[in-house]
Amino acid sequence: MSNIANGKFQIINARIVTPSGVIEDGSILVEDGIITNIGSNTDADANEVKASLHSIETIDVQGSWIIPGFIDVHVHGGAGHDFMEADEVGIEAITKFHASNGTTSLLATTLTASREDLTAVIERVRSFMSTSMPYTQIVGVHLEGPFVNVKWKGAQNPDFIIPPQQDWLEEWVTRFPGILKIQTLAPESEGALEYIRKLDQHGIVPSCGHTDATYDQIIAAADNGLRHAVHTFNAMKPLHHREPGTVGAVLTDDRITAEVIADGHHVHPAGIKLITRAKGTHNVILVTDAMSAAGMPDGEYNLGGLPVHMTCGVARLKESGSLAGSTLTMINAVRYLVREVGVSIEEASRMASANPARQLGIDSTTGTLEVGKAADFLQLDGTLDIQTIWIGGRNVTV
């Protein structure tokens, strides 16, 4: 194993999912955490490379799938911890849990809270990002709220819902440059269009969610830079044939990328088929929206200060019975897409890895298996169970 420790190894006899299709009987060479060669075992160039690497540690995966690691842009916690309250130990527990389920990068996602509490979360996450991060790599923060619509609050705490505040944003981007990646708000809120423009100017993805916006309001928001929709169908104005609403705009405007929670509770399989047929699999992002109860037994939990009860793995607010995030993992979401919705492994991989990388602007370094990109990938068997997880070329299987 010394060569792997020194950052050089090769994988052979793999079914490799790449942007141009599946390479059967493929091989990947990794050096210092970067993919330096990828191709078919029958390819002459690949064979020449392999012949020169006889001393390199070789991993024969015997026909297993090799797919890009998952990138979850909407995840609140797991393993009993929530990003809203987690210290360094708690954040590491969250990333260890999600790494074990195939997530190699994620956005630490907040909930509606006070300015002080949100600032503290961003500070703690930034501090953690400066460490070695042994498991899933946190690549930034997704602010979900507090500038949302109380009518569609879902599991957002109504005590802290307010209109967009420009001075908050200016403080955050000044104190934490490059940390904020997505912010979700209700585009119909007072001052929202100007706020969306500011997000776009700062390189932060403006997202709609927990919103009662009409079709025309979403289109106006997209004209001003809106390009993302959280947990499509959930907590937003539904589709109607005379007023297409938020859902109608998200499904038909190609500028907007649609998240979907594929757990069998948030969206019916037919609803997911509708999203993928309307948007195409290049414009849909698979997310977990996982809360602290993910990976934990049924019982009592908390989400953004609101009491939650989980039964049979489904988390709901105790007061209203509304779904409260999820206990989904990315590997289970991918399996659900393949088994229940009927998409291919390549399409599921695109929605779980390539699309979120592109939306976050990190697709030059991760999200797909190509020469020059990080060795963030998974080995899956024929039933889509995870066998091995590599992050930056390190085996982090837990």
C-alpha positions in Angstrom: 0.0 0.0 0.0 3.0 2.3 0.1 2.4 3.7 -3.4 -1.2 4.7 -2.4 0.2 6.4 0.7 2.6 8.3 -1.6 -0.3 9.4 -3.8 0.0 7.0 -6.8 -2.2 4.1 -7.7 -4.3 2.7 -10.5 -7.7 1.1 -10.8 -8.4 -1.5 -13.5 -11.3 -3.6 -14.8 -13.8 -0.9 -14.0 -17.1 0.4 -15.6 -16.2 4.1 -15.5 -18.9 6.8 -15.8 -17.5 9.7 -17.7 -19.1 12.8 -19.4 -18.8 11.1 -22.7 -20.3 7.8 -21.6 -19.4 4.6 -19.8 -16.0 3.1 -20.4 -16.3 -0.7 -20.2 -13.2 -2.5 -18.9 -11.7 0.8 -18.0 -8.7 2.0 -15.9 -7.9 5.1 -13.9 -4.4 6.3 -12.9 -4.2 8.7 -9.8 -1.1 10.7 -8.8 -1.1 13.0 -5.8 -4.9 13.1 -5.6 -5.4 13.9 -9.3 -6.6 11.8 -12.2 -3.7 11.6 -14.7 -5.0 9.0 -17.1 -8.3 7.4 -17.8 -9.3 5.0 -20.6 -10.2 1.5 -21.7 -8.0 -1.5 -20.9 -8.1 -2.3 -24.6 -6.8 1.1 -25.5 -3.2 1.0 -26.8 -2.2 4.2 -25.0 -3.7 3.0 -21.7 -1.9 -0.2 -22.0 1.4 1.6 -22.7 0.8 3.7 -19.6 0.0 0.6 -17.5 3.1 -1.2 -18.8 5.3 1.6 -17.5 3.6 1.4 -14.1 4.2 -2.2 -13.2 5.4 -1.1 -9.8 2.3 1.0 -9.0 -0.3 -0.3 -6.6 -3.1 -1.7 -8.7 -6.7 -2.2 -7.5 -8.7 -4.6 -9.6 -12.4 -3.8 -9.0 -13.5 -6.7 -11.1 -16.2 -5.0 -13.2 -17.5 -2.7 -10.5 -18.9 0.8 -11.3 -16.6 3.7 -10.7 -18.6 7.0 -10.6 -17.8 10.5 -9.4 -18.3 11.3 -5.7 -21.6 13.0 -4.9 -21.9 16.7 -4.3 -24.8 17.7 -2.0 -25.6 21.4 -2.2 -28.5 21.2 0.4 -27.7 19.4 3.6 -28.4 20.6 7.2 -26.8 17.8 9.2 -26.7 14.1 10.1 -25.4 11.7 12.7 -27.2 13.6 15.4 -25.7 17.0 14.6 -27.0 20.1 12.7 -24.8 22.8 11.1 -26.8 25.4 13.1 -25.3 24.3 16.3 -22.4 21.9 15.5 -18.9 22.7 16.7 -15.8 21.2 15.1 -16.5 17.8 16.5 -20.1 17.9 15.3 -19.2 19.1 11.9 -16.6 16.3 11.5 -19.3 13.8 12.6 -21.7 15.2 9.9 -19.0 15.0 7.2 -17.9 11.5 8.3 -21.5 10.2 8.1 -22.2 11.7 4.6 -18.8 10.6 3.3 -19.8 7.0 4.3 -22.8 7.4 2.0 -20.8 8.7 -1.0 -20.8 12.4 -0.6 -17.4 13.8 -1.3 -18.3 17.5 -1.3 -21.2 19.5 0.3 -22.6 22.9 1.2 -23.2 23.4 4.9 -26.9 24.5 4.8 -28.5 26.8 7.4 -32.1 27.4 8.5 -34.0 30.6 9.1 -32.5 32.2 12.3 -31.2 35.5 13.7 -28.5 37.5 12.0 -26.2 36.7 14.9 -26.8 32.9 14.7 -26.3 32.8 11.0 -23.1 34.7 11.2 -21.9 32.3 13.9 -22.6 29.3 11.6 -20.7 30.8 8.7 -17.8 31.6 11.1 -17.7 28.0 12.4 -17.9 26.5 8.9 -15.2 28.8 7.6 -13.0 27.7 10.5 -13.6 24.1 9.8 -12.9 24.6 6.1 -9.4 25.8 7.1 -8.6 22.4 8.6 -7.6 19.2 6.8 -11.2 18.0 6.6 -10.6 14.2 6.6 -13.9 13.2 5.2 -16.5 15.0 3.0 -15.0 18.4 1.8 -17.2 21.4 2.8 -16.9 23.8 -0.2 -19.1 26.6 1.2 -22.4 27.6 2.8 -26.0 27.5 1.5 -28.1 30.0 3.3 -31.7 28.7 3.3 -33.6 31.8 4.5 -34.3 33.8 6.5 -35.8 35.9 3.7 -38.6 33.5 2.8 -42.4 33.6 2.8 -44.2 32.6 6.0 -47.0 31.1 4.0 -44.6 28.4 2.8 -42.4 28.3 5.8 -42.3 24.5 6.0 -39.8 23.7 8.7 -38.4 27.3 8.8 -38.8 29.1 12.1 -41.4 31.9 11.5 -40.0 34.0 14.4 -37.0 34.9 12.2 -38.6 35.4 8.8 -37.9 38.9 7.4 -37.5 40.7 4.1 -34.0 40.7 2.4 -31.4 42.8 4.3 -28.7 44.2 2.1 -26.5 45.1 5.0 -26.4 41.5 6.2 -25.2 40.4 2.8 -22.5 43.1 2.7 -21.2 42.1 6.1 -21.1 38.4 5.2 -19.3 38.8 1.9 -16.8 41.2 3.5 -16.1 39.0 6.5 -16.3 35.6 4.7 -15.2 36.1 1.1 -15.9 33.1 -1.1 -17.7 31.1 1.6 -21.4 31.8 0.6 -22.3 29.8 -2.5 -26.1 29.7 -2.6 -28.8 31.7 -0.8 -32.5 30.8 -0.9 -35.2 33.4 -0.6 -38.8 34.3 -1.7 -38.5 36.4 -4.8 -41.8 38.1 -4.1 -40.4 39.7 -0.9 -39.9 43.4 -0.7 -36.5 44.3 -2.0 -35.9 40.7 -3.3 -35.0 41.6 -6.9 -32.3 44.0 -5.9 -31.0 41.5 -3.4 -30.9 38.8 -6.1 -28.9 41.1 -8.3 -26.4 41.7 -5.4 -26.1 37.9 -4.8 -25.3 37.4 -8.5 -22.8 40.2 -8.5 -21.0 38.6 -5.6 -20.9 35.2 -7.3 -23.5 33.7 -5.0 -26.2 31.5 -6.7 -29.6 33.2 -6.1 -32.2 30.5 -5.3 -36.0 30.5 -4.9 -37.7 28.5 -2.2 -40.3 28.7 0.6 -42.1 31.1 -1.8 -45.5 32.1 -3.0 -44.2 33.7 -6.1 -46.3 33.7 -9.2 -45.0 32.6 -12.6 -44.3 36.2 -13.6 -42.5 37.0 -10.4 -40.2 34.0 -10.9 -39.5 35.0 -14.5 -38.7 38.5 -13.3 -36.4 37.1 -10.7 -34.6 35.0 -13.3 -34.2 38.2 -15.4 -32.3 39.6 -12.4 -30.1 36.5 -11.9 -32.2 33.8 -10.2 -30.9 30.4 -11.3 -31.7 27.8 -8.7 -34.8 26.3 -7.0 -34.6 24.4 -3.7 -36.5 21.1 -3.2 -38.8 21.6 -6.3 -42.5 21.1 -5.6 -42.0 21.4 -1.8 -42.7 24.7 0.0 -43.5 26.7 -3.1 -46.6 27.9 -5.0 -47.8 24.9 -7.0 -48.6 24.4 -10.7 -52.0 25.5 -12.0 -53.0 25.5 -15.6 -54.1 29.2 -15.5 -51.4 30.4 -13.0 -48.3 28.2 -13.5 -46.9 29.5 -10.2 -43.4 29.0 -8.9 -43.4 25.3 -10.0 -44.5 26.2 -13.5 -41.7 28.7 -13.9 -39.1 26.4 -12.5 -40.1 23.6 -14.8 -40.1 25.8 -18.0 -37.3 28.3 -17.5 -34.0 26.9 -18.6 -32.1 29.4 -16.6 -33.2 27.8 -13.4 -31.7 24.5 -12.1 -34.1 22.4 -10.1 -33.2 20.5 -6.9 -35.1 17.4 -6.1 -35.3 15.2 -3.0 -35.7 11.6 -4.2 -36.7 9.8 -1.1 -40.3 8.6 -1.9 -41.8 11.1 0.6 -41.1 14.6 -0.7 -41.9 13.9 -4.4 -43.8 11.1 -6.1 -41.8 9.2 -8.7 -44.1 10.6 -11.4 -43.2 14.1 -10.1 -39.5 13.4 -10.5 -40.1 12.1 -14.0 -41.9 15.3 -14.8 -39.0 17.4 -13.5 -36.4 15.4 -15.5 -38.5 15.4 -18.7 -39.2 19.2 -18.4 -35.7 20.2 -17.4 -33.6 17.4 -18.9 -31.2 15.6 -16.6 -28.5 18.3 -17.3 -30.6 20.8 -15.3 -31.7 18.9 -12.2 -29.7 18.5 -9.0 -30.1 15.7 -6.6 -30.0 16.8 -2.9 -30.7 15.2 0.5 -32.0 18.1 2.6 -30.8 15.8 5.4 -31.3 16.9 9.0 -29.6 15.8 12.2 -31.7 12.7 12.4 -30.1 11.2 9.3 -28.3 8.0 10.3 -30.0 8.0 13.7 -32.8 5.9 15.2 -36.4 7.1 15.4 -37.2 9.5 18.1 -37.2 13.2 19.1 -35.0 15.8 17.3 -34.8 19.5 16.7 -34.6 21.5 13.4 -33.9 25.2 13.6 -35.4 25.4 17.1 -38.5 23.5 16.1 -39.3 20.1 17.7 -39.3 17.1 15.2 -40.4 13.5 15.6 -39.0 10.8 13.3 -41.0 7.7 12.7 -39.8 5.0 10.3 -37.1 7.3 9.1 -39.5 10.1 8.1 -39.0 13.4 10.1 -42.0 15.7 10.7 -42.6 18.8 12.7 -44.4 17.8 15.9 -46.7 20.8 15.8 -47.9 20.7 12.2 -46.9 17.3 10.8 -45.0 19.0 7.9 -42.0 17.2 6.5 -38.9 18.5 8.3 -36.0 18.0 6.0 -35.2 14.4 5.4 -33.0 11.5 6.6 -31.9 10.8 3.0 -28.4 10.0 1.9 -27.0 10.6 -1.6 -26.4 7.0 -2.3 -30.0 6.1 -1.4 -31.2 9.0 -3.6 -29.2 7.7 -6.5 -30.6 4.2 -6.0 -34.2 5.6 -5.8 -33.7 7.4 -9.1 -32.4 4.3 -10.8 -34.9 1.8 -9.3 -38.1 3.8 -8.9 -37.8 6.6 -11.4 -36.1 4.6 -14.1 -33.1 6.9 -15.0 -29.8 5.4 -16.0 -26.8 5.3 -13.7 -25.1 7.8 -15.9 -28.1 10.2 -15.6 -28.3 9.7 -11.9 -24.6 10.4 -11.6 -25.0 13.6 -13.6 -27.7 14.9 -11.3 -25.7 13.9 -8.2 -22.2 15.1 -9.2 -21.7 16.9 -12.5 -24.7 19.3 -12.3 -24.0 20.5 -8.7 -20.3 21.0 -9.5 -21.3 23.2 -12.5 -23.8 25.2 -10.5 -21.2 25.9 -7.8 -18.5 26.7 -10.4 -16.2 23.9 -9.2 -16.6 21.8 -12.3 -13.0 22.5 -13.4 -11.7 20.5 -10.5 -14.4 17.9 -9.5 -17.8 16.5 -10.4 -16.8 14.3 -13.3 -14.1 11.7 -14.0 -11.6 13.4 -16.4 -7.9 13.9 -16.5 -6.8 16.8 -14.4 -9.6 16.6 -11.9 -9.6 15.5 -8.3 -9.8 11.8 -7.6 -13.2 12.0 -5.9 -14.9 8.8 -6.9 -16.8 5.8 -5.6 -16.7 2.1 -6.3 -20.2 0.6 -6.5 -21.2 -3.1 -7.0 -24.0 -4.3 -9.3 -26.6 -3.5 -6.7 -25.3 0.1 -6.2 -23.9 -0.6 -2.8 -20.7 1.4 -2.0 -17.6 -0.7 -1.8 -14.9 2.0 -1.6 -14.8 5.8 -1.4 -11.9 8.0 -2.5 -11.7 11.8 -1.8 -8.7 13.5 -3.3 -7.2 10.1 -4.0 -7.4 9.1 -0.3 -9.4 6.0 0.6 -11.9 7.3 3.2 -14.2 4.3 3.3 -15.8 4.3 6.7 
